[in-house]
């Protein structure tokens, strides 16, 4: 990866990590479901008027909007409102990668290897370590909500894989539009008619999560995925909880205890180990244009140009929407 693209990937992880602190600030001014509604409404409009159709089957667009938009963010924001700290939330939701592997095995018939089982075990050990530290005065219910959010994220990843959108930015705009209306209905049902008062802090929070984190973030993520293999780009998403916990400590005063650091190391290392191949086992990459031009095709007499078949032990690197923001 070129140096400027590497900086772009690290900067995007910082934007998505800081996003959890921004959401925690926004929850001081808006009920959680209304906050999600505002996020997706601003992310969808007016961009929806300029991007065209989603270029993906509608059933999967609707499924992704329901799971990644309504359920994942609804549960995450309700959990954070119930007391789950921003930095810890940014870490716990990374368990979505493990849920994705399990669901892909059950629903898509993907093969699960010993390496993936080991990595998932390590990641779940980190999650269990966090759960064991939640005492009587700690947000156990909020923790369960955030874990449920990660599970919905995993389900949404399967919908995104089935949709296989060629344009991640356009798909994000349509996902936001699909999620906005049901979120508005849920907000009115459970939170009542909102009584909004202008707040600069709250307004900036909504603008950040809608325009910078959602539209800008996924635009950059799609830009990187168009130039590099997913296996090169995806590991940078593991920096999100690092920035999330660091920003929470710096800006929100969230303590970084040794137990949290150990749990974070277990989750990140477990997810990384499960999602990569052993050294020396690399899959043939498809020919595609990159910054230095197209990659060479295999040579040989009468060799047909065909798309590479996915290997069963390929790393689980979901599309642009499958990594935390």
C-alpha positions in Angstrom: 0.0 0.0 0.0 1.3 3.4 -1.0 2.3 5.7 2.0 -0.5 8.2 1.3 -3.1 5.3 1.1 -1.7 3.8 4.3 -2.2 7.1 6.0 -5.7 7.3 4.6 -6.5 3.8 6.0 -5.1 4.7 9.5 -6.9 8.0 9.4 -10.2 6.3 8.5 -9.7 4.0 11.5 -9.2 7.1 13.7 -12.4 8.7 12.3 -14.4 5.5 13.0 -12.9 5.1 16.5 -13.6 8.7 17.4 -17.1 8.1 16.1 -18.0 6.3 19.3 -17.1 9.3 21.5 -19.1 11.5 19.2 -22.1 9.2 19.5 -21.8 9.3 23.3 -21.9 13.1 23.1 -24.9 13.0 20.8 -26.8 10.9 23.2 -26.7 13.7 25.7 -29.0 15.7 23.4 -31.1 13.1 21.6 -32.9 9.9 22.5 -31.0 6.9 20.9 -33.6 5.9 18.3 -34.1 9.5 17.2 -30.3 10.0 17.0 -30.1 6.9 14.6 -33.0 8.3 12.6 -31.2 11.7 12.2 -28.0 10.0 11.2 -29.5 7.9 8.4 -31.8 10.6 7.2 -28.9 13.0 6.7 -26.7 10.3 5.2 -29.4 9.4 2.7 -30.7 12.9 1.7 -29.9 14.7 -0.5 -27.3 12.1 -1.7 -30.1 9.8 -2.8 -31.1 12.2 -5.5 -27.7 12.0 -7.2 -26.3 8.4 -6.8 -28.9 6.5 -8.8 -30.1 3.0 -7.9 -28.4 0.6 -5.5 -27.2 -1.8 -8.2 -28.0 -4.7 -6.0 -31.1 -6.9 -5.5 -33.7 -5.1 -3.5 -34.3 -8.0 -1.1 -30.7 -7.8 0.0 -30.8 -3.9 0.2 -33.8 -4.2 2.5 -32.2 -7.0 4.5 -29.0 -5.0 5.0 -30.9 -1.9 5.9 -33.0 -3.8 8.5 -30.0 -5.5 10.1 -27.0 -3.1 9.7 -29.1 0.0 10.0 -32.2 -0.5 12.2 -31.2 -3.4 14.4 -27.4 -2.9 14.7 -27.3 0.8 15.4 -30.6 0.8 17.3 -29.3 -1.8 19.8 -25.8 -0.2 19.9 -27.1 3.3 20.7 -29.7 2.0 23.2 -26.9 0.0 24.9 -24.6 3.1 25.0 -27.5 5.2 26.4 -28.0 2.5 29.1 -24.4 2.9 30.3 -22.1 1.1 28.0 -18.9 3.3 27.7 -17.9 4.5 24.2 -14.4 2.9 24.2 -15.6 -0.4 25.5 -18.4 -0.4 22.9 -15.9 0.2 20.1 -14.1 -3.0 21.3 -17.1 -5.3 22.0 -18.7 -4.7 18.6 -15.6 -6.1 16.9 -16.9 -9.6 17.9 -19.1 -9.1 14.8 -16.3 -10.6 12.8 -16.6 -13.9 14.8 -20.4 -13.9 14.4 -19.9 -13.4 10.7 -17.7 -16.5 10.4 -20.2 -18.6 12.3 -23.1 -17.4 10.3 -21.3 -17.8 7.0 -20.5 -21.4 7.9 -24.2 -22.1 8.8 -26.0 -20.1 6.2 -23.6 -20.0 3.3 -21.9 -23.3 3.7 -18.4 -21.9 4.0 -15.8 -24.2 5.5 -14.6 -23.4 9.0 -10.9 -24.2 9.6 -9.0 -25.0 12.8 -7.3 -21.6 12.5 -10.7 -19.9 12.5 -12.0 -21.9 15.4 -8.8 -21.0 17.4 -9.1 -17.3 16.5 -12.8 -17.3 17.5 -12.0 -19.0 20.8 -9.4 -16.3 21.6 -11.8 -13.5 20.7 -14.6 -14.9 22.8 -12.2 -15.3 25.7 -11.7 -11.6 25.5 -15.4 -11.0 25.4 -15.9 -13.3 28.4 -13.2 -11.4 30.3 -15.1 -8.2 29.9 -18.4 -9.9 30.9 -16.7 -11.2 34.1 -15.7 -7.7 35.1 -19.3 -6.5 35.1 -20.4 -6.4 38.7 -23.7 -5.3 40.3 -23.2 -1.6 39.5 -21.9 -2.2 36.0 -24.1 -2.1 32.8 -24.6 -5.8 32.3 -27.8 -5.2 30.4 -26.1 -2.6 28.2 -23.3 -5.0 27.5 -25.8 -7.6 26.3 -27.4 -5.0 24.0 -24.0 -4.2 22.4 -23.2 -7.9 21.9 -26.7 -8.3 20.3 -25.8 -5.3 18.1 -22.6 -7.2 17.0 -24.7 -10.3 16.2 -27.0 -8.2 14.0 -24.0 -6.7 12.3 -22.9 -10.3 11.5 -26.3 -11.1 10.0 -26.0 -7.8 8.0 -22.6 -8.9 6.7 -24.2 -12.0 5.2 -26.9 -9.8 3.5 -24.1 -7.6 2.1 -22.2 -10.6 0.8 -25.4 -11.8 -1.0 -26.0 -8.3 -2.4 -22.4 -8.0 -3.6 -22.8 -4.2 -4.3 -20.3 -2.9 -7.0 -20.4 0.6 -5.4 -20.1 0.6 -1.7 -20.8 4.4 -1.4 -24.1 4.1 -3.4 -25.1 1.0 -1.4 -24.4 2.9 1.9 -26.7 5.8 0.8 -29.5 3.3 0.0 -29.0 1.4 3.2 -29.3 4.6 5.1 -32.6 5.5 3.2 -34.0 2.1 3.9 -33.2 2.3 7.6 -34.4 5.9 8.1 -38.1 5.4 7.9 -38.5 2.4 10.2 -36.1 4.0 12.7 -38.4 7.1 12.7 -41.4 4.9 13.4 -39.6 3.1 16.2 -38.6 6.4 17.7 -42.1 7.7 17.6 -43.4 4.4 19.1 -40.9 4.1 22.0 -39.7 7.7 22.5 -42.7 9.7 21.6 -42.9 12.9 19.6 -39.5 14.6 20.0 -39.1 18.0 21.6 -36.0 19.3 19.9 -34.0 22.3 21.0 -31.0 23.6 19.1 -27.7 22.6 20.5 -24.4 23.2 18.7 -22.8 20.1 20.3 -25.7 17.9 19.4 -25.9 19.2 15.8 -22.2 18.8 15.2 -22.4 15.2 16.6 -25.2 14.3 14.1 -23.3 15.9 11.2 -20.2 14.0 12.1 -21.7 10.6 12.2 -23.9 11.1 9.1 -21.5 12.9 6.8 -18.0 12.2 8.0 -18.2 8.8 9.5 -21.0 7.2 7.3 -20.7 8.8 3.8 -17.1 10.0 3.9 -15.9 7.0 5.8 -17.4 4.4 3.5 -16.4 6.5 0.5 -12.8 6.2 1.5 -13.2 2.6 2.4 -14.6 1.8 -1.0 -11.8 3.9 -2.6 -9.2 1.7 -0.9 -11.0 -1.6 -1.7 -11.0 -0.6 -5.4 -7.2 -0.3 -5.4 -6.1 -3.1 -3.1 -7.1 -6.6 -2.2 -9.6 -6.8 0.7 -7.1 -8.9 2.6 -4.7 -5.9 2.5 -7.3 -3.3 3.5 -9.5 -5.1 6.0 -7.0 -5.5 8.8 -6.8 -1.7 9.3 -10.3 -1.9 10.7 -8.8 -3.6 13.7 -7.3 -0.2 14.6 -10.9 1.1 15.2 -11.1 -0.1 18.8 -7.6 1.1 19.5 -8.6 4.6 18.5 -12.0 4.2 20.1 -10.6 3.3 23.5 -7.8 5.9 23.2 -10.2 8.7 22.3 -12.6 7.7 25.0 -9.8 7.9 27.5 -8.6 11.2 26.2 -11.9 13.0 25.6 -14.4 11.2 27.9 -12.2 10.2 30.8 -12.9 6.5 30.3 -10.3 4.6 32.4 -8.1 2.1 30.6 -7.7 -0.7 33.1 -5.3 -3.7 32.6 -8.3 -6.0 32.2 -9.7 -3.9 29.4 -6.3 -3.8 27.6 -5.9 -7.6 28.0 -9.5 -8.2 26.7 -8.9 -5.8 23.8 -5.7 -7.6 22.9 -7.5 -11.0 23.0 -10.4 -9.8 20.8 -8.2 -8.0 18.2 -5.6 -10.8 18.0 -8.3 -13.5 17.8 -10.2 -11.7 15.0 -7.0 -11.1 13.1 -5.8 -14.7 13.5 -9.1 -16.1 12.4 -9.2 -13.8 9.3 -5.8 -14.4 7.9 -4.0 -17.3 6.2 -0.8 -18.9 7.5 2.4 -17.6 6.0 3.1 -19.1 2.6 -0.5 -19.7 1.7 -1.6 -17.0 -0.7 -4.5 -17.1 -3.1 -4.1 -16.0 -6.7 -5.4 -12.5 -7.0 -7.7 -11.5 -9.8 -6.3 -9.2 -12.5 -7.4 -5.7 -11.8 -6.2 -2.2 -12.5 -4.3 -0.6 -9.6 -2.2 2.5 -9.0 0.6 0.9 -11.0 -1.6 -0.5 -13.8 -3.2 -3.8 -14.4 -1.8 -6.9 -12.9 -0.3 -9.5 -15.3 -2.5 -12.4 -16.4 -1.2 -16.0 -16.3 0.4 -17.0 -19.6 0.2 -20.2 -21.5 -1.2 -21.5 -24.8 -4.9 -21.1 -25.2 -5.2 -20.0 -21.5 -8.7 -18.6 -20.9 -9.3 -15.5 -18.9 -11.5 -16.5 -16.1 -12.4 -15.0 -12.7 -10.5 -16.7 -9.8 -12.6 -19.1 -7.7 -12.8 -18.2 -4.0 -10.7 -20.5 -1.8 -12.5 -22.1 1.1 -9.8 -21.0 3.5 -9.9 -17.4 2.3 -9.9 -14.8 5.0 -13.3 -13.5 6.0 -13.2 -9.9 4.8 -16.7 -8.6 4.4 -17.6 -5.8 2.1 -17.2 -2.1 3.0 -20.1 -2.2 5.4 -18.9 -5.2 7.4 -16.3 -3.4 9.4 -16.9 -1.0 12.2 -17.2 2.6 11.7 
